[in-house]
Amino acid sequence: MLMKPVYSVYNGQIMKERIDMENWQIQKAKNHFSDLVRKAQESGPQTITKDGKAEAVLLSMQDYRNLMRKQGSLVDIFQKSPLIYG
């Protein structure tokens, strides 16, 4: 299992979260695709590797929708930041 910080920017919002991602060798992913999909639905994104290198990530539809949802502007992020000095 791979545990790493993930930073992403979508519509100006910077997000940081920790995601538990299990590594699946590409041949195992092909042979156990139903298990891979179920694991993505139950446990979150799953990493698919080839020759030990991460090549792809499988997301559940809900995770994909959350990723694509409009997150707000960069101004909104700064206004909500706990680092605002007043």
CNS distance restraints for C-alpha pairs under 8 A (distance, minus, plus):
assign (resid   1 and name CA) (resid  20 and name CA) 6.62 0.50 0.50
assign (resid   1 and name CA) (resid  21 and name CA) 5.72 0.50 0.50
assign (resid   1 and name CA) (resid  22 and name CA) 4.35 0.50 0.50
assign (resid   1 and name CA) (resid  23 and name CA) 6.27 0.50 0.50
assign (resid   2 and name CA) (resid  20 and name CA) 5.90 0.50 0.50
assign (resid   2 and name CA) (resid  21 and name CA) 5.05 0.50 0.50
assign (resid   2 and name CA) (resid  22 and name CA) 5.83 0.50 0.50
assign (resid   2 and name CA) (resid  23 and name CA) 6.99 0.50 0.50
assign (resid   3 and name CA) (resid  18 and name CA) 6.83 0.50 0.50
assign (resid   3 and name CA) (resid  19 and name CA) 6.09 0.50 0.50
assign (resid   3 and name CA) (resid  20 and name CA) 4.98 0.50 0.50
assign (resid   3 and name CA) (resid  21 and name CA) 6.41 0.50 0.50
assign (resid   4 and name CA) (resid  18 and name CA) 5.87 0.50 0.50
assign (resid   4 and name CA) (resid  19 and name CA) 6.40 0.50 0.50
assign (resid   4 and name CA) (resid  20 and name CA) 7.38 0.50 0.50
assign (resid   5 and name CA) (resid  16 and name CA) 6.73 0.50 0.50
assign (resid   5 and name CA) (resid  17 and name CA) 5.84 0.50 0.50
assign (resid   5 and name CA) (resid  18 and name CA) 4.72 0.50 0.50
assign (resid   5 and name CA) (resid  19 and name CA) 6.88 0.50 0.50
assign (resid   6 and name CA) (resid  15 and name CA) 7.86 0.50 0.50
assign (resid   6 and name CA) (resid  16 and name CA) 5.53 0.50 0.50
assign (resid   6 and name CA) (resid  17 and name CA) 5.44 0.50 0.50
assign (resid   6 and name CA) (resid  18 and name CA) 5.94 0.50 0.50
assign (resid   6 and name CA) (resid  19 and name CA) 6.99 0.50 0.50
assign (resid   7 and name CA) (resid  14 and name CA) 6.95 0.50 0.50
assign (resid   7 and name CA) (resid  15 and name CA) 5.58 0.50 0.50
assign (resid   7 and name CA) (resid  16 and name CA) 4.65 0.50 0.50
assign (resid   7 and name CA) (resid  17 and name CA) 6.87 0.50 0.50
assign (resid   8 and name CA) (resid  13 and name CA) 8.00 0.50 0.50
assign (resid   8 and name CA) (resid  14 and name CA) 5.80 0.50 0.50
assign (resid   8 and name CA) (resid  15 and name CA) 5.36 0.50 0.50
assign (resid   8 and name CA) (resid  16 and name CA) 6.77 0.50 0.50
assign (resid   9 and name CA) (resid  13 and name CA) 5.33 0.50 0.50
assign (resid   9 and name CA) (resid  14 and name CA) 4.58 0.50 0.50
assign (resid   9 and name CA) (resid  15 and name CA) 6.30 0.50 0.50
assign (resid  10 and name CA) (resid  14 and name CA) 6.89 0.50 0.50
assign (resid  10 and name CA) (resid  67 and name CA) 7.75 0.50 0.50
assign (resid  10 and name CA) (resid  68 and name CA) 7.76 0.50 0.50
assign (resid  10 and name CA) (resid  70 and name CA) 7.40 0.50 0.50
assign (resid  10 and name CA) (resid  71 and name CA) 6.60 0.50 0.50
assign (resid  11 and name CA) (resid  70 and name CA) 6.45 0.50 0.50
assign (resid  11 and name CA) (resid  71 and name CA) 6.17 0.50 0.50
assign (resid  11 and name CA) (resid  72 and name CA) 6.31 0.50 0.50
assign (resid  11 and name CA) (resid  73 and name CA) 6.17 0.50 0.50
assign (resid  11 and name CA) (resid  74 and name CA) 7.83 0.50 0.50
assign (resid  12 and name CA) (resid  71 and name CA) 7.66 0.50 0.50
assign (resid  12 and name CA) (resid  72 and name CA) 6.70 0.50 0.50
assign (resid  12 and name CA) (resid  73 and name CA) 4.95 0.50 0.50
assign (resid  12 and name CA) (resid  74 and name CA) 4.68 0.50 0.50
assign (resid  13 and name CA) (resid  71 and name CA) 6.09 0.50 0.50
assign (resid  13 and name CA) (resid  72 and name CA) 6.12 0.50 0.50
assign (resid  13 and name CA) (resid  73 and name CA) 6.00 0.50 0.50
assign (resid  13 and name CA) (resid  74 and name CA) 5.54 0.50 0.50
assign (resid  13 and name CA) (resid  77 and name CA) 6.27 0.50 0.50
assign (resid  14 and name CA) (resid  74 and name CA) 7.91 0.50 0.50
assign (resid  14 and name CA) (resid  77 and name CA) 7.74 0.50 0.50
assign (resid  19 and name CA) (resid  44 and name CA) 7.37 0.50 0.50
assign (resid  19 and name CA) (resid  45 and name CA) 7.46 0.50 0.50
assign (resid  20 and name CA) (resid  43 and name CA) 7.58 0.50 0.50
assign (resid  20 and name CA) (resid  44 and name CA) 6.99 0.50 0.50
assign (resid  20 and name CA) (resid  45 and name CA) 7.41 0.50 0.50
assign (resid  21 and name CA) (resid  44 and name CA) 6.96 0.50 0.50
assign (resid  21 and name CA) (resid  45 and name CA) 5.67 0.50 0.50
assign (resid  21 and name CA) (resid  46 and name CA) 4.98 0.50 0.50
assign (resid  21 and name CA) (resid  47 and name CA) 6.02 0.50 0.50
assign (resid  22 and name CA) (resid  45 and name CA) 7.78 0.50 0.50
assign (resid  22 and name CA) (resid  46 and name CA) 5.24 0.50 0.50
assign (resid  22 and name CA) (resid  47 and name CA) 5.91 0.50 0.50
assign (resid  23 and name CA) (resid  46 and name CA) 6.40 0.50 0.50
assign (resid  23 and name CA) (resid  47 and name CA) 4.80 0.50 0.50
assign (resid  23 and name CA) (resid  48 and name CA) 5.81 0.50 0.50
assign (resid  23 and name CA) (resid  49 and name CA) 6.58 0.50 0.50
assign (resid  24 and name CA) (resid  28 and name CA) 6.19 0.50 0.50
assign (resid  24 and name CA) (resid  29 and name CA) 5.69 0.50 0.50
assign (resid  24 and name CA) (resid  46 and name CA) 7.34 0.50 0.50
assign (resid  24 and name CA) (resid  47 and name CA) 6.06 0.50 0.50
assign (resid  24 and name CA) (resid  48 and name CA) 4.78 0.50 0.50
assign (resid  24 and name CA) (resid  49 and name CA) 5.95 0.50 0.50
assign (resid  25 and name CA) (resid  29 and name CA) 6.11 0.50 0.50
assign (resid  25 and name CA) (resid  48 and name CA) 5.78 0.50 0.50
assign (resid  25 and name CA) (resid  49 and name CA) 4.84 0.50 0.50
assign (resid  25 and name CA) (resid  50 and name CA) 6.03 0.50 0.50
assign (resid  25 and name CA) (resid  51 and name CA) 7.94 0.50 0.50
assign (resid  25 and name CA) (resid  52 and name CA) 7.66 0.50 0.50
assign (resid  26 and name CA) (resid  30 and name CA) 6.20 0.50 0.50
assign (resid  26 and name CA) (resid  48 and name CA) 5.81 0.50 0.50
assign (resid  26 and name CA) (resid  49 and name CA) 5.67 0.50 0.50
assign (resid  26 and name CA) (resid  50 and name CA) 5.73 0.50 0.50
assign (resid  27 and name CA) (resid  31 and name CA) 6.18 0.50 0.50
assign (resid  28 and name CA) (resid  32 and name CA) 5.90 0.50 0.50
assign (resid  28 and name CA) (resid  33 and name CA) 7.98 0.50 0.50
assign (resid  29 and name CA) (resid  33 and name CA) 5.31 0.50 0.50
assign (resid  29 and name CA) (resid  36 and name CA) 6.41 0.50 0.50
assign (resid  29 and name CA) (resid  48 and name CA) 7.01 0.50 0.50
assign (resid  32 and name CA) (resid  36 and name CA) 6.23 0.50 0.50
assign (resid  33 and name CA) (resid  37 and name CA) 6.21 0.50 0.50
assign (resid  34 and name CA) (resid  38 and name CA) 6.20 0.50 0.50
assign (resid  35 and name CA) (resid  39 and name CA) 6.01 0.50 0.50
assign (resid  36 and name CA) (resid  40 and name CA) 6.23 0.50 0.50
assign (resid  36 and name CA) (resid  46 and name CA) 7.35 0.50 0.50
assign (resid  37 and name CA) (resid  41 and name CA) 6.29 0.50 0.50
assign (resid  37 and name CA) (resid  58 and name CA) 7.53 0.50 0.50
assign (resid  37 and name CA) (resid  60 and name CA) 7.23 0.50 0.50
assign (resid  38 and name CA) (resid  42 and name CA) 6.14 0.50 0.50
assign (resid  39 and name CA) (resid  43 and name CA) 5.48 0.50 0.50
assign (resid  39 and name CA) (resid  44 and name CA) 7.00 0.50 0.50
assign (resid  39 and name CA) (resid  46 and name CA) 7.48 0.50 0.50
assign (resid  40 and name CA) (resid  44 and name CA) 4.61 0.50 0.50
assign (resid  40 and name CA) (resid  45 and name CA) 5.19 0.50 0.50
assign (resid  40 and name CA) (resid  46 and name CA) 5.81 0.50 0.50
assign (resid  40 and name CA) (resid  58 and name CA) 6.66 0.50 0.50
assign (resid  40 and name CA) (resid  59 and name CA) 5.77 0.50 0.50
assign (resid  40 and name CA) (resid  60 and name CA) 5.39 0.50 0.50
assign (resid  41 and name CA) (resid  59 and name CA) 7.51 0.50 0.50
assign (resid  41 and name CA) (resid  60 and name CA) 4.98 0.50 0.50
assign (resid  41 and name CA) (resid  61 and name CA) 7.91 0.50 0.50
assign (resid  44 and name CA) (resid  59 and name CA) 6.70 0.50 0.50
assign (resid  44 and name CA) (resid  60 and name CA) 6.97 0.50 0.50
assign (resid  44 and name CA) (resid  63 and name CA) 7.51 0.50 0.50
assign (resid  45 and name CA) (resid  57 and name CA) 6.32 0.50 0.50
assign (resid  45 and name CA) (resid  58 and name CA) 5.59 0.50 0.50
assign (resid  45 and name CA) (resid  59 and name CA) 4.75 0.50 0.50
assign (resid  45 and name CA) (resid  60 and name CA) 7.05 0.50 0.50
assign (resid  45 and name CA) (resid  63 and name CA) 7.92 0.50 0.50
assign (resid  46 and name CA) (resid  57 and name CA) 5.45 0.50 0.50
assign (resid  46 and name CA) (resid  58 and name CA) 5.18 0.50 0.50
assign (resid  46 and name CA) (resid  59 and name CA) 6.77 0.50 0.50
assign (resid  47 and name CA) (resid  54 and name CA) 6.43 0.50 0.50
assign (resid  47 and name CA) (resid  55 and name CA) 7.52 0.50 0.50
assign (resid  47 and name CA) (resid  56 and name CA) 5.91 0.50 0.50
assign (resid  47 and name CA) (resid  57 and name CA) 4.52 0.50 0.50
assign (resid  47 and name CA) (resid  58 and name CA) 6.52 0.50 0.50
assign (resid  48 and name CA) (resid  54 and name CA) 5.93 0.50 0.50
assign (resid  48 and name CA) (resid  55 and name CA) 5.87 0.50 0.50
assign (resid  48 and name CA) (resid  56 and name CA) 5.09 0.50 0.50
assign (resid  48 and name CA) (resid  57 and name CA) 5.87 0.50 0.50
assign (resid  48 and name CA) (resid  58 and name CA) 7.53 0.50 0.50
assign (resid  49 and name CA) (resid  53 and name CA) 5.16 0.50 0.50
assign (resid  49 and name CA) (resid  54 and name CA) 4.31 0.50 0.50
assign (resid  49 and name CA) (resid  55 and name CA) 5.26 0.50 0.50
assign (resid  49 and name CA) (resid  56 and name CA) 6.93 0.50 0.50
assign (resid  50 and name CA) (resid  54 and name CA) 6.54 0.50 0.50
assign (resid  50 and name CA) (resid  55 and name CA) 6.38 0.50 0.50
assign (resid  59 and name CA) (resid  63 and name CA) 5.94 0.50 0.50
assign (resid  59 and name CA) (resid  64 and name CA) 6.10 0.50 0.50
assign (resid  60 and name CA) (resid  64 and name CA) 6.24 0.50 0.50
assign (resid  61 and name CA) (resid  65 and name CA) 6.10 0.50 0.50
assign (resid  62 and name CA) (resid  66 and name CA) 6.15 0.50 0.50
assign (resid  63 and name CA) (resid  67 and name CA) 6.14 0.50 0.50
assign (resid  64 and name CA) (resid  68 and name CA) 6.22 0.50 0.50
assign (resid  65 and name CA) (resid  69 and name CA) 5.99 0.50 0.50
assign (resid  72 and name CA) (resid  76 and name CA) 6.18 0.50 0.50
assign (resid  72 and name CA) (resid  77 and name CA) 7.36 0.50 0.50
assign (resid  73 and name CA) (resid  77 and name CA) 6.56 0.50 0.50
assign (resid  74 and name CA) (resid  78 and name CA) 6.41 0.50 0.50
assign (resid  75 and name CA) (resid  79 and name CA) 6.16 0.50 0.50
assign (resid  76 and name CA) (resid  80 and name CA) 6.20 0.50 0.50
assign (resid  77 and name CA) (resid  81 and name CA) 6.09 0.50 0.50
assign (resid  78 and name CA) (resid  84 and name CA) 7.43 0.50 0.50
assign (resid  79 and name CA) (resid  84 and name CA) 7.27 0.50 0.50
